[in-house]
Amino acid sequence: MLKSALTVSLDAPVAGGDSSAEASAKADDSGCAHGPSRDEAKAAASDSKRATRAAELLGELGDYELLEEIGRGGQGVVFRARQKSLNRTVALKVISLGQWASKAHLKRFRLEAEAAACLEHPGIVPIHEVGERDGSCYFSMKFVEGGQLDEVARREPIPIRRAVELIAKVARTVHYAHEHGILHRDIKPGNILLDAKGEPHLTDFGLARLVESESNVTHTLDVLGTPSYMAPEQAVGNNAAVSRATDVYGLGAVLYELLTGHPPFAGATTYETIHLLLDSEPRQPRLWNRKIDRDLSAVCLKCLEKNPRYRYSSALELAEDLERWLWDEPIRAKRSGFFTHARKWVQRNPMIAALITLSVLLAAGLGVMTWQRESAHRIPAGIAVLPFENLSDDKEDAFFADGVQDDILTKLAKIADLKVISRTSVMGYRGKRDLRQIGRALGVSHVLEGTARRSGGKVHVNAQLVDTRTDVGVWADEYEMDLKAAFAIPSEIAQKVAQELHAKISAAEKASIQQPPTSDFAAYDLYVRA
């Protein structure tokens, strides 16, 4: 159905071409304005007639002295002229075919004049007078000296920030027209004029209000607009679907070209261009110009969504988002991130997407099974303080080594954030060296092992913290103190272990750990013996 509609559309004339001779030359160079050879032959013959007629008109037309031709579009020829009665320079638009114009041409010509005349806005070129003379219909407009936007951009690339400022202003102008019931439907660089101060002015309302004024357009499926800038609903001739979002698309297409130097879609012929805009996505602006940031790219691509519902709901909404970008504020448009691109890719490649989805599900299932198997053997964080080995010559000093172990275990047990295995549970592992097996058996991630020795008036204690999951020591230290200060050793070791295990210690817990059981070594000796 879509292909059929497109074929019918392309057999019909394409209205709204470039509005200047220079713009036409630009279209020829880019290949965007070419149709099939049959259309080219017709267009060449028509242009010849129009040029002849325009040459005949140079001179005078009523109150106007025609000075030079400055533009040419689908609805007529534009001259720079002098209005003799007021001695002012104006732009005079004369219907291209003069007295041989068809009723449709004349009707569109009058519609343009009416549409522009009812809009009073500084961003819209005002109409001065509408008239008919010597078989030619015409209307005069304010003469804007700065030139067309496409001509300005062709002479020198427009900086990104300046381009955004221009389109934001044009978008507000378009919103004004929409609020007054006018759809432009042919927004393109050639229809935006810049004055001497660089301010933009929207012109050429030749296609305005046709949805409301010509009911037969929807049935004939005429393609109205310029291919590189027309929205998909225009490209298939479905003028009943044309809405404010159609002009938003045109604004986005102009912004895209100003930012990248290329229109969103450009084929060698009209058919190819329309085929591209219907069936493909525009290239990411950042691939043309790396200076374009992701936010601005998102704004631009939102305008160019194929479904009108996904575009900005109004030209004002677009203007406000562009202004947010200018002010470094968060934009409303969502970036076309991974999921957006993935959704569009899936729609184009459903079979491949199904295979990928199946593969992902299988991989996920295997991953879950592996995780469940590993979690069954996963050891929670915790510590077991193994019995310390007595290295004293006097075997009767074994009580001292046991006392150091018991004191460390007691202090660690005061920390609520630590899982500490009881003394009774660890006593059965005295002298055993397979720490991995001990960790699995006790269900802890770490064990503390050590040695203790009394020699003369000194105490020697070695301690090592081992990760039972890897059998790697994570901390170790050696202590040598006088017998009178020996009771400080368990406190220091307990604090170091808690620190290595990243345990949270409250102020009260810390004070309790640091508190020695007694300040009298004789009493401590009796304490550990007990």
C-alpha positions as a printed NumPy array, in Angstrom:
array([[  0.   ,   0.   ,   0.   ],
       [  2.808,   2.371,   0.94 ],
       [  4.761,   1.615,  -2.231],
       [  1.631,   2.143,  -4.308],
       [  0.969,   5.497,  -2.668],
       [  4.578,   6.501,  -3.193],
       [  4.434,   5.618,  -6.889],
       [  1.289,   7.683,  -7.329],
       [  2.891,  10.529,  -5.4  ],
       [  5.987,  10.61 ,  -7.569],
       [  3.988,  10.673, -10.763],
       [  2.375,  13.885,  -9.517],
       [  4.197,  17.237,  -9.617],
       [  6.416,  18.13 ,  -6.665],
       [  5.573,  21.606,  -5.457],
       [  7.614,  23.934,  -3.329],
       [ 11.027,  23.766,  -4.989],
       [ 14.003,  25.985,  -4.068],
       [ 13.112,  29.632,  -4.111],
       [ 16.217,  31.007,  -5.822],
       [ 18.369,  30.314,  -8.838],
       [ 21.324,  29.703,  -6.566],
       [ 19.327,  27.253,  -4.473],
       [ 18.384,  25.383,  -7.627],
       [ 22.037,  25.143,  -8.551],
       [ 22.773,  23.812,  -5.087],
       [ 20.109,  21.136,  -5.507],
       [ 21.619,  20.122,  -8.835],
       [ 25.052,  19.749,  -7.256],
       [ 23.786,  17.636,  -4.372],
       [ 21.449,  15.551,  -6.494],
       [ 18.568,  16.123,  -4.078],
       [ 16.196,  17.851,  -6.46 ],
       [ 16.458,  15.475,  -9.427],
       [ 13.471,  13.361, -10.415],
       [ 13.205,  10.699, -13.09 ],
       [ 14.371,  11.746, -16.557],
       [ 10.759,  12.237, -17.692],
       [ 10.273,  14.84 , -14.947],
       [ 13.58 ,  16.503, -15.784],
       [ 12.538,  17.021, -19.381],
       [  9.221,  18.525, -18.326],
       [ 10.912,  20.718, -15.74 ],
       [ 13.462,  21.97 , -18.28 ],
       [ 10.726,  22.952, -20.729],
       [  8.699,  24.608, -17.973],
       [ 11.714,  26.531, -16.685],
       [ 12.426,  27.764, -20.19 ],
       [  8.889,  29.154, -20.502],
       [  9.099,  30.736, -17.066],
       [ 12.448,  32.327, -17.782],
       [ 11.105,  33.754, -21.042],
       [  8.066,  35.128, -19.272],
       [ 10.217,  36.616, -16.478],
       [ 12.462,  38.3  , -19.042],
       [  9.393,  39.803, -20.709],
       [  8.237,  41.184, -17.365],
       [ 11.469,  43.039, -16.57 ],
       [ 10.693,  46.68 , -16.902],
       [  7.494,  47.863, -15.253],
       [  4.435,  46.206, -13.788],
       [  1.92 ,  48.836, -12.743],
       [  3.356,  50.819,  -9.836],
       [  6.48 ,  48.67 ,  -9.75 ],
       [  9.755,  48.919, -11.633],
       [ 11.227,  45.425, -11.899],
       [ 14.97 ,  45.66 , -11.255],
       [ 16.187,  42.038, -11.198],
       [ 15.052,  38.479, -10.613],
       [ 16.153,  37.35 ,  -7.152],
       [ 14.318,  34.071,  -6.67 ],
       [ 12.228,  31.36 ,  -8.245],
       [  9.956,  28.811,  -6.598],
       [  7.087,  26.462,  -7.239],
       [  4.531,  29.286,  -7.103],
       [  6.245,  32.145,  -8.913],
       [  9.211,  34.374,  -9.679],
       [ 10.43 ,  36.968,  -7.17 ],
       [ 11.885,  40.294,  -8.29 ],
       [ 13.635,  43.071,  -6.504],
       [ 11.499,  46.022,  -7.465],
       [ 10.987,  49.703,  -6.746],
       [  7.518,  50.839,  -5.787],
       [  7.352,  54.141,  -7.646],
       [  4.573,  55.777,  -5.641],
       [  6.404,  55.327,  -2.318],
       [  9.934,  55.199,  -3.741],
       [ 10.837,  52.098,  -1.755],
       [ 12.478,  48.796,  -2.569],
       [ 10.244,  45.759,  -2.244],
       [ 10.202,  42.092,  -3.161],
       [  7.564,  41.469,  -5.807],
       [  6.31 ,  37.938,  -6.371],
       [  4.643,  37.303,  -9.723],
       [  2.971,  34.036, -10.626],
       [  5.377,  32.215, -12.924],
       [  3.029,  31.45 , -15.828],
       [  1.226,  34.774, -15.918],
       [ -2.021,  34.629, -17.887],
       [ -1.431,  30.927, -18.715],
       [ -1.517,  29.886, -15.061],
       [ -3.867,  27.057, -14.126],
       [ -6.654,  27.572, -11.615],
       [ -4.691,  25.501,  -9.082],
       [ -1.63 ,  27.759,  -9.487],
       [ -3.731,  30.883,  -9.077],
       [ -5.487,  29.448,  -6.043],
       [ -2.229,  28.536,  -4.313],
       [ -0.792,  31.924,  -5.192],
       [ -3.719,  33.688,  -3.536],
       [ -3.532,  31.334,  -0.561],
       [  0.093,  32.306,  -0.013],
       [ -0.778,  35.994,  -0.06 ],
       [ -3.73 ,  35.477,   2.282],
       [ -1.767,  33.291,   4.684],
       [  1.139,  35.728,   4.983],
       [ -1.138,  38.773,   5.103],
       [ -3.09 ,  37.52 ,   8.121],
       [  0.088,  36.977,  10.138],
       [  1.687,  39.979,  11.805],
       [  4.947,  38.852,  13.345],
       [  8.491,  40.287,  13.186],
       [  9.742,  36.886,  12.044],
       [  7.393,  36.69 ,   9.031],
       [  7.969,  38.696,   5.851],
       [  4.944,  41.064,   5.675],
       [  2.726,  41.521,   2.599],
       [  2.308,  45.114,   1.356],
       [ -0.086,  44.782,  -1.572],
       [ -1.865,  42.157,  -3.668],
       [ -2.892,  42.898,  -7.228],
       [ -3.304,  41.88 , -10.861],
       [ -1.923,  43.715, -13.876],
       [ -1.486,  42.894, -17.548],
       [ -2.598,  39.285, -17.028],
       [ -0.17 ,  38.703, -14.137],
       [ -1.053,  38.192, -10.484],
       [  1.409,  39.597,  -7.988],
       [  1.937,  40.667,  -4.411],
       [  4.628,  42.87 ,  -2.907],
       [  6.518,  42.112,   0.29 ],
       [  9.136,  43.684,   2.478],
       [ 12.559,  43.357,   0.843],
       [ 14.959,  41.492,   3.179],
       [ 18.529,  42.355,   2.251],
       [ 20.56 ,  39.693,   4.045],
       [ 19.791,  36.794,   1.706],
       [ 18.497,  33.253,   2.068],
       [ 19.772,  31.033,   4.856],
       [ 21.088,  28.425,   2.426],
       [ 23.058,  31.101,   0.533],
       [ 24.569,  32.421,   3.766],
       [ 25.509,  28.913,   4.924],
       [ 27.008,  28.121,   1.524],
       [ 29.267,  31.176,   1.691],
       [ 30.49 ,  30.337,   5.193],
       [ 29.516,  27.558,   7.645],
       [ 27.292,  28.834,  10.439],
       [ 28.668,  28.17 ,  13.961],
       [ 26.714,  25.604,  15.976],
       [ 25.504,  28.03 ,  18.627],
       [ 24.424,  30.563,  16.004],
       [ 22.527,  27.842,  14.102],
       [ 20.652,  26.854,  17.261],
       [ 19.768,  30.492,  17.993],
       [ 18.381,  30.928,  14.463],
       [ 16.226,  27.79 ,  14.499],
       [ 14.932,  28.586,  17.998],
       [ 13.712,  31.959,  16.697],
       [ 12.205,  30.443,  13.551],
       [ 10.49 ,  27.78 ,  15.687],
       [  8.818,  30.504,  17.761],
       [  7.708,  32.171,  14.52 ],
       [  6.268,  28.887,  13.252],
       [  4.458,  28.416,  16.562],
       [  2.875,  31.849,  16.115],
       [  1.642,  30.8  ,  12.662],
       [  0.276,  27.543,  14.079],
       [ -1.583,  29.42 ,  16.798],
       [ -3.25 ,  31.44 ,  14.027],
       [ -4.301,  28.324,  12.119],
       [ -1.52 ,  28.343,   9.512],
       [  0.734,  25.377,   8.673],
       [  3.714,  26.324,   6.506],
       [  4.523,  22.828,   5.121],
       [  7.596,  23.905,   3.16 ],
       [ 10.146,  24.911,   5.789],
       [ 13.635,  24.803,   4.29 ],
       [ 16.765,  26.996,   4.278],
       [ 15.656,  28.729,   1.065],
       [ 12.47 ,  29.941,   2.76 ],
       [ 14.282,  31.542,   5.693],
       [ 15.684,  35.009,   4.979],
       [ 18.263,  36.806,   7.113],
       [ 18.103,  40.588,   7.373],
       [ 21.053,  42.965,   7.688],
       [ 21.174,  42.323,  11.448],
       [ 21.138,  38.558,  10.98 ],
       [ 17.577,  38.104,  12.232],
       [ 15.594,  35.291,  10.518],
       [ 12.339,  35.87 ,   8.613],
       [ 10.066,  33.096,   7.358],
       [  8.677,  33.461,   3.846],
       [  6.973,  31.529,   1.015],
       [  3.62 ,  30.389,   2.404],
       [  2.709,  28.896,  -0.984],
       [  1.693,  25.569,   0.556],
       [  0.05 ,  26.982,   3.658],
       [ -3.451,  25.888,   4.715],
       [ -3.91 ,  23.531,   1.748],
       [ -5.144,  20.806,   4.079],
       [ -8.048,  22.985,   5.108],
       [ -8.621,  24.728,   1.794],
       [ -8.278,  21.953,  -0.809],
       [-10.147,  18.806,   0.123],
       [ -9.159,  17.075,  -3.117],
       [ -5.443,  17.146,  -2.262],
       [ -5.741,  14.153,   0.021],
       [ -7.393,  12.136,  -2.721],
       [ -4.921,  13.045,  -5.476],
       [ -1.928,  12.29 ,  -3.241],
       [  0.097,  15.237,  -4.604],
       [  3.558,  15.508,  -3.08 ],
       [  3.682,  19.032,  -1.689],
       [  6.997,  20.173,  -0.25 ],
       [ 10.719,  19.799,  -0.871],
       [ 11.899,  16.151,  -0.671],
       [ 14.967,  16.642,   1.539],
       [ 12.947,  18.562,   4.126],
       [  9.483,  17.005,   3.919],
       [  8.113,  14.75 ,   6.623],
       [  7.203,  11.11 ,   5.835],
       [  3.481,  11.887,   5.946],
       [  4.061,  14.472,   3.203],
       [  6.26 ,  12.141,   1.184],
       [  3.435,   9.625,   0.701],
       [  0.95 ,  12.373,  -0.151],
       [ -1.135,  11.77 ,   2.97 ],
       [ -2.008,  15.418,   3.447],
       [ -4.797,  14.496,   5.862],
       [ -2.049,  13.482,   8.311],
       [ -0.179,  16.779,   7.954],
       [ -0.105,  18.617,  11.278],
       [  2.009,  20.911,  13.412],
       [  4.443,  18.014,  13.763],
       [  5.053,  18.243,  10.001],
       [  6.514,  21.729,  10.392],
       [  8.498,  20.526,  13.414],
       [ 10.068,  17.934,  11.113],
       [ 10.987,  20.671,   8.629],
       [ 12.606,  22.732,  11.386],
       [ 14.599,  19.687,  12.473],
       [ 15.715,  19.022,   8.895],
       [ 16.971,  22.601,   8.536],
       [ 18.76 ,  22.392,  11.897],
       [ 20.332,  19.074,  10.844],
       [ 21.698,  20.617,   7.654],
       [ 23.041,  23.7  ,   9.421],
       [ 24.834,  21.519,  11.981],
       [ 26.223,  18.891,   9.607],
       [ 26.385,  20.557,   6.205],
       [ 24.124,  17.821,   4.807],
       [ 20.332,  17.342,   4.623],
       [ 18.988,  14.379,   6.625],
       [ 18.32 ,  12.427,   3.421],
       [ 19.679,  12.997,  -0.062],
       [ 19.38 ,  10.607,  -2.995],
       [ 20.347,  10.932,  -6.646],
       [ 16.684,  11.401,  -7.572],
       [ 13.471,  12.514,  -5.922],
       [ 12.405,   8.864,  -5.738],
       [ 15.631,   7.833,  -3.975],
       [ 15.401,  10.731,  -1.523],
       [ 11.829,   9.858,  -0.568],
       [ 12.721,   6.169,  -0.356],
       [ 15.546,   7.022,   2.084],
       [ 13.404,   9.208,   4.32 ],
       [ 10.682,   6.546,   4.485],
       [ 12.861,   3.48 ,   5.058],
       [ 16.053,   4.585,   6.813],
       [ 17.2  ,   6.558,   9.83 ],
       [ 19.164,   9.807,   9.501],
       [ 22.855,   9.506,  10.205],
       [ 23.824,  10.59 ,  13.712],
       [ 24.77 ,  14.308,  13.514],
       [ 27.882,  13.631,  15.621],
       [ 29.216,  11.365,  12.87 ],
       [ 29.267,  14.392,  10.553],
       [ 30.564,  16.857,  13.129],
       [ 32.146,  15.743,  16.42 ],
       [ 31.597,  19.225,  17.872],
       [ 27.862,  18.511,  18.106],
       [ 27.144,  17.31 ,  21.64 ],
       [ 24.779,  14.474,  22.491],
       [ 22.018,  16.711,  23.844],
       [ 21.821,  18.802,  20.682],
       [ 21.93 ,  15.651,  18.58 ],
       [ 18.994,  14.292,  20.616],
       [ 16.958,  17.457,  20.022],
       [ 17.633,  17.309,  16.287],
       [ 16.766,  13.623,  15.924],
       [ 13.576,  13.978,  17.976],
       [ 12.311,  16.411,  15.324],
       [ 13.08 ,  13.838,  12.616],
       [ 11.166,  10.924,  14.125],
       [  9.134,   9.17 ,  11.431],
       [  6.099,   8.871,  13.684],
       [  4.71 ,  12.39 ,  14.32 ],
       [  3.7  ,  11.36 ,  17.858],
       [  7.365,  10.991,  18.832],
       [  8.343,  14.478,  17.65 ],
       [  7.941,  17.624,  19.702],
       [  4.251,  18.295,  20.182],
       [  4.69 ,  21.902,  19.062],
       [  7.226,  24.26 ,  17.528],
       [  7.214,  26.136,  20.833],
       [  8.306,  22.999,  22.671],
       [ 11.195,  22.666,  20.217],
       [ 12.149,  26.335,  20.664],
       [ 12.172,  25.954,  24.439],
       [ 14.388,  22.852,  24.299],
       [ 16.851,  24.629,  22.005],
       [ 16.894,  27.552,  24.422],
       [ 17.563,  25.169,  27.311],
       [ 20.551,  23.879,  25.378],
       [ 21.771,  27.448,  24.825],
       [ 21.45 ,  28.135,  28.564],
       [ 23.21 ,  24.878,  29.531],
       [ 20.042,  23.57 ,  31.161],
       [ 18.791,  19.953,  30.972],
       [ 16.865,  19.299,  27.76 ],
       [ 13.498,  17.541,  27.631],
       [ 14.337,  15.38 ,  24.627],
       [ 15.58 ,  11.933,  25.483],
       [ 18.855,  10.951,  23.925],
       [ 18.698,   8.223,  21.339],
       [ 20.622,   5.816,  23.479],
       [ 21.273,   2.113,  23.232],
       [ 17.684,   0.995,  23.85 ],
       [ 16.222,   3.395,  21.276],
       [ 18.657,   2.207,  18.611],
       [ 18.087,  -1.408,  19.661],
       [ 14.315,  -1.053,  19.335],
       [ 14.624,   0.331,  15.816],
       [ 17.154,  -2.347,  14.859],
       [ 14.839,  -5.107,  16.161],
       [ 11.972,  -3.739,  14.098],
       [ 14.154,  -3.969,  10.984],
       [ 15.703,  -7.384,  11.814],
       [ 13.122,  -9.462,  13.74 ],
       [ 14.583, -12.918,  12.929],
       [ 18.138, -12.023,  13.937],
       [ 16.79 , -10.331,  17.063],
       [ 14.909, -13.517,  18.001],
       [ 18.092, -15.614,  17.68 ],
       [ 20.065, -13.139,  19.774],
       [ 17.332, -13.104,  22.42 ],
       [ 17.367, -16.91 ,  22.593],
       [ 21.167, -16.922,  22.969],
       [ 20.997, -14.334,  25.735],
       [ 18.35 , -16.355,  27.594],
       [ 20.466, -19.519,  27.374],
       [ 23.542, -17.671,  28.607],
       [ 21.524, -16.132,  31.435],
       [ 20.223, -19.566,  32.443],
       [ 23.745, -20.99 ,  32.586],
       [ 24.858, -17.982,  34.58 ],
       [ 22.09 , -18.467,  37.143],
       [ 22.954, -22.153,  37.511],
       [ 26.634, -21.337,  38.028],
       [ 25.77 , -18.654,  40.564],
       [ 23.516, -21.02 ,  42.494],
       [ 26.209, -23.696,  42.533],
       [ 28.845, -21.256,  43.752],
       [ 26.54 , -19.649,  46.311],
       [ 25.984, -23.042,  47.888],
       [ 29.695, -23.076,  48.744],
       [ 30.017, -19.397,  49.461],
       [ 31.502, -18.647,  52.892],
       [ 30.103, -15.648,  54.758],
       [ 32.481, -13.131,  56.321],
       [ 33.562, -14.188,  59.812],
       [ 36.584, -15.195,  61.873],
       [ 37.805, -18.093,  63.96 ],
       [ 40.651, -17.477,  66.427],
       [ 42.591, -20.755,  66.493],
       [ 44.511, -21.888,  69.617],
       [ 47.917, -20.186,  69.751],
       [ 50.95 , -22.488,  69.743],
       [ 53.132, -22.383,  72.856],
       [ 56.809, -21.95 ,  71.921],
       [ 58.118, -21.592,  75.505],
       [ 60.696, -24.053,  76.776],
       [ 58.512, -24.615,  79.791],
       [ 55.495, -26.582,  78.655],
       [ 53.703, -25.327,  81.727],
       [ 53.467, -21.965,  79.924],
       [ 50.892, -23.403,  77.522],
       [ 48.238, -21.721,  79.651],
       [ 49.719, -18.366,  78.642],
       [ 49.305, -19.091,  74.889],
       [ 45.728, -20.244,  75.488],
       [ 45.066, -17.128,  77.527],
       [ 46.223, -14.825,  74.709],
       [ 43.958, -16.645,  72.232],
       [ 41.011, -16.503,  74.609],
       [ 41.525, -12.803,  75.342],
       [ 41.633, -11.943,  71.602],
       [ 38.511, -14.021,  70.925],
       [ 36.631, -12.351,  73.785],
       [ 37.477,  -8.857,  72.57 ],
       [ 36.477,  -9.646,  68.953],
       [ 33.193, -11.142,  70.157],
       [ 32.277,  -7.722,  71.575],
       [ 32.054,  -6.312,  68.025],
       [ 28.474,  -6.72 ,  66.795],
       [ 29.509,  -6.418,  63.136],
       [ 31.722,  -9.527,  63.321],
       [ 30.818, -13.205,  63.274],
       [ 33.203, -14.849,  65.764],
       [ 33.364, -18.63 ,  66.324],
       [ 33.259, -19.725,  69.961],
       [ 36.326, -21.053,  71.81 ],
       [ 34.745, -24.459,  72.254],
       [ 34.216, -24.839,  68.491],
       [ 37.812, -23.99 ,  67.594],
       [ 39.637, -26.024,  70.251],
       [ 39.316, -29.175,  68.174],
       [ 41.504, -27.644,  65.458],
       [ 44.608, -27.203,  67.607],
       [ 47.699, -28.067,  65.589],
       [ 45.847, -28.522,  62.275],
       [ 47.275, -26.664,  59.252],
       [ 44.701, -26.986,  56.449],
       [ 43.174, -23.548,  56.876],
       [ 40.921, -23.859,  53.786],
       [ 39.268, -26.931,  55.269],
       [ 38.961, -25.261,  58.675],
       [ 37.3  , -22.225,  57.062],
       [ 34.773, -24.395,  55.212],
       [ 34.068, -26.508,  58.29 ],
       [ 33.499, -23.496,  60.545],
       [ 31.816, -21.419,  57.845],
       [ 34.157, -18.432,  58.11 ],
       [ 36.181, -16.403,  55.635],
       [ 39.198, -15.792,  57.896],
       [ 41.149, -17.466,  60.677],
       [ 43.655, -15.979,  63.079],
       [ 46.557, -18.199,  64.073],
       [ 49.639, -17.417,  66.118],
       [ 52.348, -18.364,  68.577],
       [ 53.226, -17.185,  72.088],
       [ 56.421, -17.509,  74.138],
       [ 57.555, -16.334,  77.554],
       [ 61.278, -15.902,  78.014],
       [ 62.76 , -14.245,  81.059],
       [ 60.983, -10.974,  81.582],
       [ 59.749, -10.751,  77.997],
       [ 56.695, -11.935,  76.062],
       [ 56.857, -12.759,  72.322],
       [ 53.623, -13.077,  70.312],
       [ 53.237, -13.623,  66.556],
       [ 49.813, -13.369,  64.863],
       [ 48.693, -13.931,  61.265],
       [ 45.281, -13.345,  59.664],
       [ 44.579, -15.709,  56.744],
       [ 41.801, -15.626,  54.098],
       [ 40.588, -19.238,  54.039],
       [ 39.049, -18.804,  50.572],
       [ 42.454, -18.163,  49.017],
       [ 44.797, -19.452,  51.739],
       [ 46.613, -16.127,  51.554],
       [ 47.737, -14.12 ,  54.557],
       [ 46.179, -10.656,  54.626],
       [ 47.862,  -9.354,  57.768],
       [ 50.619, -10.389,  60.185],
       [ 52.539,  -8.774,  63.026],
       [ 55.052,  -9.57 ,  65.75 ],
       [ 54.917,  -8.276,  69.32 ],
       [ 57.65 ,  -8.276,  71.978],
       [ 56.91 ,  -6.62 ,  75.309],
       [ 57.83 ,  -6.709,  78.965],
       [ 55.754,  -9.076,  81.03 ],
       [ 54.181,  -6.133,  82.841],
       [ 52.678,  -4.81 ,  79.523],
       [ 51.737,  -8.171,  78.023],
       [ 47.998,  -7.709,  78.584],
       [ 48.01 ,  -4.894,  75.955],
       [ 48.874,  -7.346,  73.151],
       [ 45.4  ,  -8.967,  72.725],
       [ 43.796,  -5.511,  72.507],
       [ 46.134,  -4.422,  69.705],
       [ 45.657,  -7.653,  67.771],
       [ 41.851,  -7.506,  68.104],
       [ 41.781,  -3.929,  66.781],
       [ 44.039,  -4.796,  63.825],
       [ 41.905,  -7.808,  62.888],
       [ 38.681,  -5.778,  63.032],
       [ 40.286,  -3.126,  60.842],
       [ 41.4  ,  -5.668,  58.229],
       [ 37.912,  -7.177,  58.12 ],
       [ 36.371,  -3.694,  57.688],
       [ 34.141,  -4.229,  60.704],
       [ 32.132,  -1.276,  61.99 ],
       [ 33.101,  -0.543,  65.601],
       [ 31.105,   1.742,  67.847],
       [ 32.788,   4.017,  70.368],
       [ 31.591,   1.821,  73.237],
       [ 32.92 ,  -1.334,  71.54 ],
       [ 36.283,   0.301,  70.912],
       [ 36.573,   1.39 ,  74.537],
       [ 35.699,  -2.118,  75.704],
       [ 38.339,  -3.678,  73.432],
       [ 41.027,  -1.31 ,  74.667],
       [ 40.156,  -1.903,  78.328],
       [ 42.738,  -4.337,  79.849],
       [ 41.429,  -7.007,  82.226],
       [ 43.768,  -5.634,  84.933],
       [ 46.755,  -3.327,  85.361],
       [ 48.596,  -5.835,  87.564],
       [ 50.562,  -8.487,  85.643],
       [ 50.423, -10.921,  88.553],
       [ 46.673, -10.638,  88.455],
       [ 46.741, -11.036,  84.631],
       [ 48.873, -14.156,  85.039],
       [ 46.24 , -15.6  ,  87.358],
       [ 43.512, -14.44 ,  84.882],
       [ 44.96 , -16.33 ,  81.909],
       [ 45.678, -19.419,  84.03 ],
       [ 42.028, -19.447,  84.99 ]])
